[in-house]
């Protein structure tokens, strides 16, 4: 019931945002036509893109909230991201068109005629946008809605944009400086910046990043405080939109009690975050002299391949008759796309210690051009 009320409130607020932005865009298009001002017209397009973006966001939230289905077991939350990409692309397109129009007006030396009605429209627009900012911000905090918080920030940037247009109108009306075209370029750049920023943020989500907020740190704290868990690794939190997560992690203990702990931890995380959770358990192998020697051999081999190639978080896990070796492999950017060769060399080193050792590495590339150059230069000097 509480979720339904929150959804209804969010729907009403997004509709209010659409209506107000459409109203302001009509006023500014009319004022721009009367005053022959490319800047006022550009600000009207800014409001129109806001109305379109809000409408797409509202539709995306509705579609994303349909839940899981037979062919989409992880829900439809990412539809909001895809629709957001389309909305951002349209904003970028409009920004380019406005930039072209403003540059053309500046080149032609187009003169603007600001009348009293135009100033009234701009004052009204700035006041409405400031009111929308405080209203949406308060509602976003109350409902913990990222959508409303983003809309409030956009309303504040629109108020600043309209303030710039208002300054341009005053300067053009009461001085001999005609800066209408320059301010039009400024508004177009603002629209382009907002569109590109939004598009980039959504693309990063689609590619795959760690979820926003503190859930990652919270999960790490919960696991590290569990009694009997010696360490954990391979923590992945996949975000499918609308706070629907799939969590997977591997934990190690010293005895068979770790398997019971894995089940308890899985249930705990599922109940706390309403997510799907998989916890894989294993028993850490005792640190024998043979394992210590193998650890040193692997580190030495990595250094032979490249001075910046580094094995971190190396763990030895009992797996029946075998011993599984897991580690994170820090690969310098100069060896990017050569991970298969590196893995082959390190696995060959592990195989020399016995067929019971199985090496499982998680490579990641580190962007370290400067550090790589300094290290290689130092190693050449040491070799004489």
C-alpha positions as CSV (number, residue, x, y, z in Angstrom):
1,X,0.0,0.0,0.0
2,X,2.8,2.4,0.9
3,X,4.6,1.6,-2.4
4,X,1.4,2.3,-4.3
5,X,1.0,5.7,-2.6
6,X,4.7,6.5,-3.4
7,X,4.1,5.6,-7.1
8,X,1.0,7.7,-7.3
9,X,2.8,10.7,-5.7
10,X,5.7,10.3,-8.1
11,X,3.2,10.1,-11.1
12,X,1.5,13.4,-10.0
13,X,4.8,15.2,-9.5
14,X,6.1,14.1,-13.0
15,X,2.8,15.2,-14.6
16,X,3.1,18.6,-12.8
17,X,6.6,18.9,-14.2
18,X,5.5,18.1,-17.7
19,X,2.6,20.6,-17.6
20,X,4.7,23.5,-16.1
21,X,7.5,23.0,-18.6
22,X,5.1,22.9,-21.6
23,X,3.4,26.1,-20.3
24,X,6.8,27.9,-19.9
25,X,8.0,26.7,-23.3
26,X,4.9,28.1,-25.0
27,X,5.3,31.4,-23.3
28,X,9.0,31.6,-24.3
29,X,8.4,30.6,-27.9
30,X,5.8,33.4,-28.1
31,X,8.1,35.9,-26.4
32,X,11.0,34.9,-28.6
33,X,8.9,35.4,-31.8
34,X,7.7,38.8,-30.6
35,X,11.2,40.0,-29.6
36,X,13.1,38.2,-32.4
37,X,15.4,36.9,-29.6
38,X,17.2,33.6,-30.4
39,X,18.2,33.4,-26.7
40,X,14.6,33.4,-25.4
41,X,13.6,30.9,-28.1
42,X,16.6,28.7,-27.0
43,X,15.4,28.8,-23.4
44,X,11.9,27.8,-24.6
45,X,13.5,24.8,-26.3
46,X,15.3,24.0,-23.1
47,X,11.9,23.8,-21.3
48,X,10.4,21.7,-24.1
49,X,13.3,19.2,-23.8
50,X,12.7,19.0,-20.0
51,X,9.0,18.2,-20.6
52,X,10.0,15.5,-23.1
53,X,12.7,14.0,-20.8
54,X,10.2,14.0,-17.9
55,X,7.6,12.3,-20.0
56,X,10.0,9.6,-21.1
57,X,11.2,9.1,-17.5
58,X,7.7,8.7,-16.4
59,X,7.0,6.1,-19.1
60,X,10.2,4.4,-18.3
61,X,9.3,4.1,-14.6
62,X,5.9,2.7,-15.5
63,X,7.4,0.1,-17.9
64,X,10.3,-0.7,-15.5
65,X,7.8,-1.3,-12.7
66,X,6.0,-4.1,-14.5
67,X,8.2,-6.7,-12.7
68,X,9.7,-10.0,-13.8
69,X,8.2,-12.1,-16.6
70,X,8.7,-15.4,-18.3
71,X,11.2,-14.1,-20.8
72,X,12.7,-11.4,-18.5
73,X,13.2,-13.1,-15.1
74,X,15.3,-10.1,-13.8
75,X,12.5,-7.6,-14.3
76,X,12.2,-4.6,-16.7
77,X,14.1,-2.0,-14.6
78,X,16.7,-1.4,-17.3
79,X,14.0,-0.1,-19.6
80,X,14.3,3.2,-17.7
81,X,17.9,3.4,-18.7
82,X,17.3,2.7,-22.4
83,X,14.5,5.3,-22.6
84,X,16.7,7.7,-20.7
85,X,19.4,7.2,-23.4
86,X,16.9,8.1,-26.1
87,X,15.8,11.2,-24.2
88,X,19.4,12.3,-23.7
89,X,20.2,11.8,-27.4
90,X,17.2,14.0,-28.3
91,X,18.4,16.7,-25.9
92,X,21.9,16.6,-27.5
93,X,20.3,16.9,-31.0
94,X,18.3,19.9,-30.0
95,X,21.3,21.5,-28.3
96,X,23.3,21.2,-31.6
97,X,20.5,22.8,-33.5
98,X,20.2,25.7,-31.1
99,X,24.0,26.2,-31.2
100,X,23.8,26.4,-35.0
101,X,20.9,28.8,-34.9
102,X,22.6,31.0,-32.3
103,X,25.9,31.1,-34.3
104,X,23.9,32.0,-37.4
105,X,22.1,34.9,-35.6
106,X,25.4,36.1,-34.3
107,X,27.0,36.1,-37.8
108,X,24.0,37.9,-39.3
109,X,24.0,40.5,-36.5
110,X,20.3,39.9,-35.7
111,X,18.8,42.6,-33.6
112,X,16.4,41.9,-30.7
113,X,13.5,44.0,-29.5
114,X,12.7,43.2,-25.9
115,X,9.4,44.5,-24.7
116,X,8.0,44.6,-21.1
117,X,6.0,41.4,-21.7
118,X,9.2,39.5,-22.4
119,X,10.7,40.5,-19.1
120,X,7.6,39.4,-17.3
121,X,7.7,36.0,-19.0
122,X,11.4,35.5,-18.0
123,X,10.8,36.6,-14.4
124,X,7.8,34.2,-14.2
125,X,9.8,31.4,-15.6
126,X,12.7,31.8,-13.2
127,X,10.3,32.0,-10.2
128,X,8.4,28.9,-11.3
129,X,11.7,26.9,-11.8
130,X,13.0,28.0,-8.3
131,X,9.7,26.9,-6.8
132,X,9.9,23.5,-8.7
133,X,13.4,23.0,-7.4
134,X,12.4,23.3,-3.7
135,X,9.2,21.4,-4.2
136,X,10.8,18.5,-6.1
137,X,13.8,18.4,-3.8
138,X,11.7,18.1,-0.6
139,X,9.5,15.5,-2.2
140,X,12.5,13.5,-3.5
141,X,14.0,13.4,0.0
142,X,10.7,12.4,1.6
143,X,10.1,9.6,-1.0
144,X,13.8,8.7,-1.4
145,X,13.3,9.1,-5.2
146,X,16.4,9.5,-7.3
147,X,14.2,10.6,-10.2
148,X,12.8,13.5,-8.3
149,X,16.2,14.5,-7.0
150,X,17.5,14.6,-10.5
151,X,14.5,16.6,-11.7
152,X,15.1,19.2,-8.9
153,X,18.7,19.7,-10.0
154,X,17.6,20.2,-13.5
155,X,15.0,22.8,-12.4
156,X,17.8,24.7,-10.6
157,X,20.0,24.7,-13.7
158,X,17.0,25.9,-15.8
159,X,16.5,28.8,-13.3
160,X,20.2,29.8,-13.8
161,X,19.8,29.5,-17.6
162,X,16.7,31.7,-17.5
163,X,18.6,34.2,-15.3
164,X,21.3,34.3,-18.0
165,X,18.7,35.1,-20.6
166,X,17.2,37.8,-18.4
167,X,20.6,39.5,-18.0
168,X,21.0,39.3,-21.8
169,X,17.6,41.0,-22.2
170,X,18.5,43.8,-19.8
171,X,21.9,44.4,-21.4
172,X,20.4,44.5,-24.9
173,X,17.5,46.7,-23.9
174,X,19.3,49.3,-21.9
175,X,22.7,49.4,-23.6
176,X,24.1,49.3,-27.1
177,X,25.6,45.8,-26.6
178,X,23.7,43.1,-28.6
179,X,24.8,39.9,-26.7
180,X,21.7,37.9,-27.6
181,X,23.6,35.6,-29.9
182,X,26.3,34.9,-27.4
183,X,23.8,34.1,-24.6
184,X,22.0,31.8,-27.1
185,X,25.2,30.0,-27.5
186,X,25.6,29.8,-23.7
187,X,22.1,28.2,-23.3
188,X,22.8,25.8,-26.2
189,X,26.1,24.7,-24.5
190,X,24.3,24.2,-21.2
191,X,21.7,22.0,-22.9
192,X,24.5,20.0,-24.6
193,X,26.4,19.6,-21.4
194,X,23.3,18.3,-19.5
195,X,22.5,15.9,-22.4
196,X,26.0,14.6,-22.7
197,X,26.3,14.1,-18.9
198,X,23.0,12.3,-18.7
199,X,23.9,10.1,-21.7
200,X,27.3,9.2,-20.3
201,X,26.0,8.3,-16.9
202,X,23.4,6.0,-18.4
203,X,25.9,4.4,-20.8
204,X,28.1,3.6,-17.8
205,X,25.2,1.8,-16.1
206,X,24.4,-0.2,-19.2
207,X,28.1,-1.2,-19.6
208,X,28.1,-2.3,-16.0
209,X,29.3,-0.5,-12.9
210,X,29.0,-1.1,-9.2
211,X,25.6,0.1,-7.9
212,X,25.2,3.7,-6.6
213,X,24.8,4.4,-2.9
214,X,26.2,2.5,0.0
215,X,25.0,-1.0,-0.7
216,X,28.4,-2.2,-1.7
217,X,30.0,-1.0,1.5
218,X,27.1,-2.3,3.6
219,X,27.4,-5.8,2.1
220,X,31.1,-5.8,2.7
221,X,30.7,-4.8,6.3
222,X,28.0,-7.5,6.9
223,X,30.2,-10.3,5.5
224,X,33.4,-9.2,7.3
225,X,31.6,-9.2,10.6
226,X,30.3,-12.8,10.2
227,X,31.8,-15.2,12.7
228,X,33.7,-18.0,11.1
229,X,34.4,-16.2,7.8
230,X,38.2,-15.9,7.4
231,X,37.9,-13.8,4.2
232,X,35.7,-13.2,1.2
233,X,36.4,-12.4,-2.5
234,X,34.5,-12.2,-5.8
235,X,31.8,-9.9,-4.5
236,X,29.6,-8.8,-7.4
237,X,26.4,-6.8,-7.2
238,X,24.5,-6.6,-10.5
239,X,22.0,-3.7,-10.8
240,X,18.9,-4.4,-12.9
241,X,17.2,-1.1,-12.1
242,X,14.7,0.0,-9.6
243,X,16.9,-1.3,-6.8
244,X,16.7,-4.9,-8.0
245,X,20.1,-6.5,-7.3
246,X,21.7,-9.9,-7.8
247,X,24.5,-10.5,-5.4
248,X,27.2,-13.2,-5.5
249,X,30.2,-13.7,-3.3
250,X,32.7,-16.3,-2.2
251,X,33.6,-16.8,1.4
252,X,36.4,-18.9,3.0
253,X,36.5,-20.6,6.5
254,X,38.7,-22.9,8.4
255,X,36.2,-25.9,8.8
256,X,33.0,-27.3,7.3
257,X,30.9,-24.9,9.4
258,X,31.5,-22.3,6.7
259,X,28.9,-24.1,4.5
260,X,26.2,-23.5,7.0
261,X,27.3,-19.9,7.4
262,X,27.1,-19.4,3.6
263,X,23.4,-20.4,3.7
264,X,22.7,-18.1,6.6
265,X,24.5,-15.2,5.0
266,X,22.6,-15.7,1.7
267,X,19.2,-15.6,3.5
268,X,20.2,-12.6,5.5
269,X,21.2,-10.6,2.4
270,X,18.1,-11.6,0.5
271,X,15.8,-10.5,3.3
272,X,17.7,-7.2,4.0
273,X,18.0,-6.0,0.3
274,X,15.1,-8.0,-1.3
275,X,17.6,-9.4,-3.8
276,X,18.7,-12.7,-5.3
277,X,21.9,-13.8,-3.5
278,X,24.4,-16.7,-4.1
279,X,27.1,-17.3,-1.5
280,X,29.7,-19.9,-2.4
281,X,31.8,-21.4,0.5
282,X,35.2,-23.0,0.6
283,X,37.7,-24.2,3.2
284,X,41.1,-22.4,3.2
285,X,44.1,-24.6,2.9
286,X,46.7,-24.6,5.6
287,X,49.8,-22.5,4.9
288,X,52.4,-25.3,4.4
289,X,56.0,-24.8,3.3
290,X,55.0,-26.2,-0.1
291,X,52.3,-23.5,-0.5
292,X,54.6,-20.8,0.7
293,X,57.2,-21.8,-1.9
294,X,54.5,-21.9,-4.7
295,X,53.3,-18.4,-3.7
296,X,56.9,-17.1,-4.0
297,X,57.3,-18.8,-7.4
298,X,54.1,-17.3,-8.8
299,X,55.1,-13.8,-7.6
300,X,58.6,-14.2,-9.1
301,X,57.2,-15.4,-12.4
302,X,54.9,-12.5,-12.6
303,X,57.8,-10.1,-12.0
304,X,59.8,-11.8,-14.7
305,X,56.9,-11.3,-17.2
306,X,56.7,-7.6,-16.4
307,X,57.9,-5.5,-13.4
308,X,54.3,-4.1,-12.8
309,X,52.5,-7.4,-13.2
310,X,51.2,-8.2,-9.7
311,X,49.3,-11.0,-7.9
312,X,47.1,-9.7,-5.1
313,X,44.8,-11.4,-2.6
314,X,46.3,-14.8,-3.4
315,X,44.3,-17.6,-1.6
316,X,44.7,-21.4,-1.5
317,X,41.4,-23.3,-1.1
318,X,40.9,-27.0,-0.4
319,X,38.9,-28.7,-3.2
320,X,38.9,-32.4,-2.5
321,X,42.1,-33.9,-3.9
322,X,43.0,-30.5,-5.5
323,X,44.0,-27.1,-4.2
324,X,42.4,-24.1,-5.9
325,X,44.5,-21.0,-6.1
326,X,42.6,-17.8,-6.6
327,X,44.1,-14.3,-7.0
328,X,43.5,-10.9,-8.5
329,X,45.9,-10.2,-11.4
330,X,46.9,-6.5,-11.8
331,X,47.9,-6.2,-15.5
332,X,49.7,-3.0,-16.7
333,X,48.1,-1.3,-19.6
334,X,51.1,-2.1,-21.8
335,X,50.2,-5.8,-21.5
336,X,46.5,-5.2,-22.3
337,X,45.0,-8.0,-24.5
338,X,47.9,-10.3,-23.5
339,X,46.1,-11.8,-20.5
340,X,45.9,-15.3,-22.1
341,X,49.6,-15.5,-22.5
342,X,50.1,-14.3,-18.9
343,X,47.7,-16.9,-17.6
344,X,49.3,-19.7,-19.6
345,X,52.8,-18.8,-18.1
346,X,51.5,-18.6,-14.5
347,X,49.5,-21.8,-14.8
348,X,52.6,-23.6,-16.1
349,X,54.5,-22.4,-13.0
350,X,51.7,-23.7,-10.7
351,X,51.7,-27.0,-12.6
352,X,55.4,-27.6,-11.8
353,X,54.5,-27.8,-8.1
354,X,52.0,-30.6,-8.8
355,X,48.9,-31.4,-10.8
356,X,46.8,-31.0,-7.7
357,X,47.2,-27.1,-8.0
358,X,44.6,-25.4,-10.1
359,X,45.1,-21.6,-10.8
360,X,42.1,-19.3,-11.2
361,X,42.9,-15.6,-11.8
362,X,40.8,-12.5,-12.2
363,X,42.7,-10.1,-14.4
364,X,42.1,-6.3,-14.4
365,X,44.0,-3.7,-16.3
366,X,45.6,-0.8,-14.4
367,X,46.1,2.5,-16.3
368,X,49.7,3.2,-15.2
369,X,51.6,4.7,-18.1
370,X,53.8,7.0,-15.9
371,X,54.4,4.4,-13.2
372,X,55.2,1.8,-15.9
373,X,57.7,4.1,-17.6
374,X,59.5,4.9,-14.3
375,X,59.6,1.3,-13.1
376,X,61.0,0.0,-16.4
377,X,63.6,2.8,-16.5
378,X,64.7,1.9,-12.9
379,X,64.9,-1.8,-13.7
380,X,67.1,-1.1,-16.7
381,X,69.5,1.0,-14.6
382,X,69.7,-1.8,-12.0
383,X,70.6,-4.3,-14.8
384,X,73.4,-2.0,-15.9
